[in-house]
């Protein structure tokens, strides 16, 4: 029996805002440009950005194209928190 091929894992760094006046939370990927999401909770906002991150990285990885990481990741603004999420392709 052959071992299955390794599954690539990428770190998704996300800056999460405190609730805005209307209660909305904004999650912005800090290590890949142009990905953000909004929700009524942190979980909802993260649920929007993680699939977008995974799709973008998977497309580039499958095509053999370089992934243009923001390195170091954008630090969280004052009052925001940063979350590190391992994303398996």
Long-range contacts (C-beta under 8 A, 24 or more apart in sequence): 7-88, 7-89, 8-61, 8-88, 8-89, 9-86, 9-87, 9-88, 9-89, 10-53, 10-57, 10-67, 10-86, 10-87, 10-89, 11-84, 11-85, 11-86, 11-87, 12-49, 12-50, 12-53, 12-54, 12-84, 12-85, 12-86, 12-87, 13-73, 13-82, 13-83, 13-84, 13-85, 14-46, 14-49, 14-82, 14-83, 14-84, 14-85, 15-74, 15-75, 15-76, 15-77, 15-80, 15-81, 15-82, 16-42, 16-45, 16-46, 16-76, 16-80, 16-81, 16-82, 16-83, 17-77, 17-79, 17-80, 18-79, 18-80, 27-83, 28-74, 29-53, 30-70, 30-73, 30-74, 30-75, 30-76, 30-82, 31-69, 31-70, 31-71, 31-73, 31-74, 32-56, 32-57, 32-67, 32-68, 32-69, 32-70, 33-68, 33-70, 46-83, 46-85, 50-85, 50-87, 53-87, 54-87, 54-89, 57-87, 57-89, 58-89, 61-89
